[in-house]
Amino acid sequence: MGDTVALPPVPGTAAADTVALPPAPSEVPFPARPTAAPAELDAREVSAWFGSHLVLERVSLTMPAGQVTALIGPSGCGKSTFLRTLNRMHELIPSAAMAGEVLFDGEDIYAPERRLTEARRRIGMVFQKPNPFPAMSIYDNVVAGLRLTGTRTGRREKDELVEESLTRAGLWKEVRDRLRQPGGALSGGQQQRLCIARALAVRPRVLLMDEPCSALDPTSTRRVEETIHELAGQVTVVIVTHNMQQAARVSQQCAFFLAEQGTPGGIVEHGPTGDIFGTPKDERTADYVAGRFG
């Protein structure tokens, strides 16, 4: 296992999902059209701590480019913690520490020369609870990520980006005539898709989703799942879900996490989703996907 690195809190932030917009960092030009293909993520021997408590131990998992990988398992087994290590969100927790590597197309995002803002731009995240900026318009919510990542663009490019991102998130037709209305006035399902559009606006190559449908009604859940299907192939998606049917519907790859009798969380089994649900190799995996525990 690699050296343990303590991760200090980011000034002006908290562990909450919603953060205030900081001043823009050094600006970078905005590309006219998406050019980057989906990226492969490769976690190697990842361990994570909160203070002295080891919550995740030596997890290794390859998440193939352009596919949906589902992380399943009972509460408290480290799925969301693992997800947050994949774009350095874990370090927002003041007592957090981690060890191991997260390779983004072969390059470790935790390497000293790698900028935090670049990792967050390339690897976007959608949280469990929809968190649009409530006082901002739908339009401004979508382009908020440009300021967060210091991306420079003109008004015409912004207009095109808003339409493109909302279309990719499956929301454009529903909101195109009210882009200047507050994002917080949308329904829960629409707010979640707005958050997906906001994440897509900076054109990430990977999109992490932490139980994105757990607070939504069945109709909204179906629409978000349709959005995930539409995004497959355009970006690499890694999703945490407690819904076994959802994992089976949306993913091509699946990893089953478990923490037993006070031990740290880890992966019991991973592979093609059809194999995990149809012919699992480990009895614990079979019991979990069959609903016998968890």
RAPE-V577129 format. One record per pair of residues at least 12 apart in sequence whose ideal C-beta (glycine too) atoms are under 6 Angstrom apart, sorted by sequence separation. I is the first residue (numbers start at 1). J is the second residue. D is the distance in Angstrom with one decimal. If there is no record, write none. Layout:
# RAPE-V577129
I	J	D
I	J	D
This chain:
# RAPE-V577129
212	224	5.9
255	267	5.3
256	268	4.9
269	281	5.9
277	289	5.3
45	58	4.9
46	59	4.7
85	98	5.6
256	269	5.0
269	282	4.7
268	282	5.3
45	60	5.9
143	158	5.3
255	270	3.8
44	60	5.3
86	102	5.7
268	284	5.5
269	285	4.6
43	60	6.0
268	285	5.7
43	61	4.9
254	273	4.4
42	62	4.9
142	162	4.8
192	212	5.9
252	273	5.9
41	63	4.2
56	78	4.1
171	193	4.4
228	250	4.9
251	273	4.8
254	276	4.2
55	78	5.4
59	82	5.8
139	162	5.5
142	165	5.3
170	193	5.8
40	64	6.0
169	193	4.6
40	65	4.3
56	81	5.3
225	250	5.5
39	65	5.7
55	81	5.4
56	82	5.7
38	65	4.4
169	196	4.3
189	216	5.2
38	66	4.0
88	116	5.9
121	149	4.5
169	197	3.8
188	216	5.6
207	235	4.9
211	240	5.4
248	277	5.4
256	285	4.9
206	236	4.5
207	237	5.2
208	238	5.1
209	239	4.3
210	240	5.0
211	241	6.0
88	119	5.2
166	197	4.9
189	220	2.5
87	119	5.5
117	149	5.7
165	197	4.2
168	200	5.3
192	224	5.9
48	81	5.1
87	120	5.7
189	223	5.8
165	200	4.8
87	123	3.7
165	201	4.4
48	85	5.9
138	175	5.4
87	125	5.9
46	85	5.7
139	179	4.2
161	201	5.7
138	179	5.0
141	183	4.2
137	180	4.8
1	45	5.5
51	95	4.2
50	95	5.3
138	183	5.0
244	289	5.8
136	183	5.8
49	97	4.4
48	98	4.9
134	184	3.1
132	183	3.7
47	99	4.6
47	100	5.8
141	194	5.7
145	198	5.5
149	202	5.3
46	100	3.8
45	100	4.3
142	197	5.2
44	100	5.7
142	198	5.5
145	201	4.9
44	101	4.5
141	198	5.6
145	202	4.4
170	227	4.4
130	188	6.0
169	227	5.8
43	102	5.4
132	191	5.2
142	201	5.2
42	103	4.1
130	191	3.7
130	192	4.3
132	194	5.1
132	195	6.0
39	104	5.7
130	195	5.5
39	105	4.7
126	195	5.3
126	196	5.5
126	199	5.6
124	199	3.7
15	92	5.5
15	93	5.2
13	92	5.8
124	204	3.8
121	202	5.0
123	204	6.0
10	92	5.9
122	204	5.6
128	210	5.1
122	205	5.4
123	206	4.4
124	207	5.0
125	208	4.5
126	209	4.7
127	210	5.4
128	211	4.3
7	91	3.4
9	94	4.3
126	212	5.2
128	214	5.5
129	215	5.5
7	96	4.9
7	97	5.9
6	97	4.8
25	117	5.8
4	97	5.6
4	99	4.7
2	99	4.9
1	99	5.4
2	100	5.6
17	127	4.3
18	131	4.5
17	131	4.9
30	151	4.9
86	208	5.8
24	147	5.1
27	150	4.7
28	151	5.8
29	152	5.8
30	153	3.9
26	150	5.7
25	150	4.0
27	152	4.2
83	208	5.4
21	147	5.9
24	150	4.7
83	210	5.6
80	210	5.4
83	240	5.4
80	240	5.6
79	240	4.7
68	232	5.5
41	206	5.9
39	205	4.0
38	205	5.6
39	206	5.6
66	233	5.0
34	203	5.1
36	205	5.2
68	237	4.4
69	238	4.9
70	239	5.4
71	240	4.7
66	236	6.0
65	236	5.3
70	241	5.9
63	238	5.4
72	247	5.2
70	247	4.0
79	257	5.0
78	257	5.7
77	257	4.3
70	251	3.7
77	258	5.3
68	250	5.4
77	259	4.4
68	251	4.4
73	256	5.6
68	252	5.6
69	253	4.3
70	254	4.8
71	255	5.4
72	256	5.5
73	257	3.5
67	252	4.4
73	258	5.5
67	253	5.8
78	265	2.7
77	265	4.2
61	255	5.5
38	235	5.2
39	236	5.9
38	236	4.4
57	264	3.8
59	266	5.8
56	264	5.8
59	267	5.6
55	264	5.9
56	265	5.0
57	266	5.5
54	264	4.6
74	294	3.7
